[in-house]
Amino acid sequence: MKLYMSVDMEGITGLPDTTFVDRSMQNYERARKIMTDEANYVIQAAFDYGAEEVLVNDSHSKMNNLLIDDIHPDALLITGEVKPFSMMQGLNNTYSGAFFVGYHARAGQRGVMSHSMVHAVRNFYIDDHCIGEMGMNAYLAGYYDVPVLLAAGDDQAAAEAEKLIPHVTTAIVKETISRSSVKSLTPKKAGQLLAEKVKLALDNRHLIKPLIPPENPELTIEFNNSGQAEWANLMPGTIWIPGTTKVRFQAKDMKEAYQAMLVMTELAVQTTFT
């Protein structure tokens, strides 16, 4: 059994605001340690269950946050950027399941530091299905016929995962008070919870079906302003929908839709005005 882990940061235990997830801010180094410890709880539980391989993909911001000196010695770590498939780099059809750890709710929704990839994005759509980055990642896993077995983060991320993926196991390590305040478990208590939830997720893996994307998905990104849409529309093959901030791209498969999303969002952040 090979398992894949995508580890984001906003949903990690005890992290309430951007001072913990922005490398220029005062709490970032503390947060890296908590994030690494949290990943290790999940990795250890997976190995204890019988996993032969655990591939961990650092999936936050510059994607070099996890401390390799402290990560579980038997795990494999993907770190750094630029990655052709970003938060899902390294996944393929040889994996038995995926874990999403440290995840958050999508843009415009309640939840700690909620957003979708970048703050220029209001909504993603695959065909008519409105999703966030969790949905984009789950669809790419589904392209490889890999089910998402576990989603760990705040209570709103858990609710989003349960709506998106029937029977998924969720681990709530903190509850939303506001977008920048939480009621959180301690890291050690969260570690115990995560170990229990990993076992439950693997016990119940037969219940989970991959989130299969459409064969020829239509990607639409709704941006916050027209300047962001203008930049995204510079990508060949895109159509800016008149009278909106939505830019559309017809993809040949989910891999192409995912990479189109990465290019369009990177272009969109060239304008910072909201």
GIVEN-V933643 format. One record per residue. RES is the residue in one letter. BURIAL is I if it has 9 or more other C-alpha atoms within 8 Angstrom, else O. D_CENTER is the distance of its C-alpha to the mean C-alpha in Angstrom with 1 decimal. Layout:
res:burial:d_center
RES:BURIAL:D_CENTER
RES:BURIAL:D_CENTER
This chain:
res:burial:d_center
M:O:22.0
K:I:19.2
L:I:15.7
Y:I:12.4
M:I:9.9
S:I:6.6
V:I:7.1
D:I:5.9
M:I:9.1
E:I:9.7
G:I:9.6
I:I:11.9
T:I:15.4
G:I:17.8
L:I:16.0
P:I:17.2
D:I:17.2
T:I:16.7
T:I:19.5
F:I:17.3
V:I:14.4
D:O:16.7
R:O:18.6
S:O:21.7
M:I:21.9
Q:O:23.9
N:I:21.5
Y:I:19.0
E:I:20.8
R:O:21.0
A:I:17.3
R:I:16.8
K:I:19.2
I:I:17.6
M:I:14.1
T:I:16.1
D:I:18.1
E:I:15.3
A:I:13.9
N:I:17.6
Y:I:18.2
V:I:15.8
I:I:17.1
Q:I:20.7
A:I:20.3
A:I:19.2
F:I:22.2
D:O:24.4
Y:O:23.7
G:O:24.7
A:I:21.9
E:O:23.4
E:I:20.5
V:I:17.1
L:I:15.1
V:I:12.6
N:I:10.3
D:I:10.0
S:I:6.9
H:I:8.3
S:O:11.0
K:O:13.7
M:I:11.8
N:I:15.0
N:I:14.5
L:I:15.1
L:I:18.8
I:O:20.1
D:O:23.4
D:O:22.1
I:I:19.5
H:O:20.9
P:O:23.5
D:O:22.9
A:I:19.2
L:O:18.3
L:I:16.1
I:I:14.7
T:I:14.8
G:I:15.6
E:O:15.5
V:O:16.3
K:O:14.3
P:O:15.1
F:I:11.8
S:I:9.6
M:I:6.2
M:I:8.2
Q:I:11.5
G:O:14.1
L:I:13.3
N:O:16.5
N:O:18.6
T:O:20.1
Y:I:17.3
S:I:18.1
G:I:14.7
A:I:11.1
F:I:9.7
F:I:6.3
V:I:7.7
G:I:7.9
Y:I:5.4
H:I:7.5
A:I:9.3
R:I:9.7
A:I:12.5
G:O:16.0
Q:O:15.2
R:I:16.3
G:I:14.1
V:I:13.8
M:I:12.9
S:I:11.4
H:I:10.5
S:I:8.9
M:O:8.3
V:O:11.9
H:O:14.5
A:I:16.6
V:I:14.7
R:I:16.0
N:I:14.7
F:I:13.5
Y:I:15.8
I:I:16.1
D:I:19.9
D:O:20.3
H:O:17.1
C:O:15.4
I:I:11.6
G:I:8.7
E:I:5.5
M:I:4.7
G:I:8.2
M:I:8.2
N:I:6.2
A:I:8.5
Y:I:11.4
L:I:11.2
A:I:11.4
G:I:14.2
Y:I:15.9
Y:I:16.5
D:I:17.5
V:I:15.0
P:I:14.2
V:I:11.2
L:I:13.4
L:I:11.7
A:I:9.2
A:I:10.1
G:I:10.2
D:I:12.6
D:I:14.8
Q:I:13.5
A:I:9.9
A:I:12.0
A:O:14.3
E:I:11.8
A:I:10.6
E:I:14.4
K:O:15.4
L:O:13.1
I:I:13.9
P:O:17.4
H:O:18.3
V:I:14.8
T:I:15.4
T:I:13.8
A:I:14.5
I:I:15.1
V:I:15.8
K:I:16.7
E:I:18.1
T:I:17.9
I:O:21.2
S:I:20.3
R:I:17.5
S:I:18.7
S:I:20.2
V:I:19.5
K:I:21.5
S:I:20.0
L:I:20.9
T:O:22.2
P:I:20.3
K:O:22.8
K:O:22.7
A:I:18.9
G:I:19.4
Q:I:22.0
L:I:19.9
L:I:17.0
A:I:19.7
E:I:21.2
K:I:18.0
V:I:17.3
K:I:20.9
L:I:20.7
A:I:17.7
L:I:19.6
D:O:22.8
N:O:21.5
R:I:19.6
H:O:22.6
L:O:21.6
I:I:18.2
K:O:18.3
P:I:15.8
L:I:14.5
I:O:17.0
P:I:16.7
P:O:20.0
E:O:22.1
N:I:22.5
P:I:19.6
E:I:20.4
L:I:17.6
T:I:18.4
I:I:16.9
E:I:18.6
F:I:19.0
N:I:20.5
N:I:23.7
S:I:25.9
G:I:25.7
Q:I:22.1
A:I:23.0
E:I:25.9
W:I:23.9
A:I:21.4
N:I:24.5
L:O:25.9
M:I:23.8
P:O:26.4
G:O:26.1
T:I:24.5
I:O:26.3
W:I:26.3
I:I:27.2
P:O:30.3
G:O:30.3
T:O:26.6
T:I:23.7
K:I:22.1
V:I:21.9
R:I:21.9
F:I:21.6
Q:I:22.9
A:I:21.1
K:I:22.8
D:I:19.8
M:I:16.0
K:O:15.8
E:I:17.9
A:I:16.1
Y:I:12.8
Q:I:14.9
A:I:16.8
M:I:13.8
L:I:13.3
V:I:17.0
M:I:17.6
T:I:15.1
E:O:16.6
L:I:20.0
A:I:19.4
V:I:18.8
Q:O:22.3
T:O:23.6
T:O:22.7
F:O:24.9
T:O:23.4
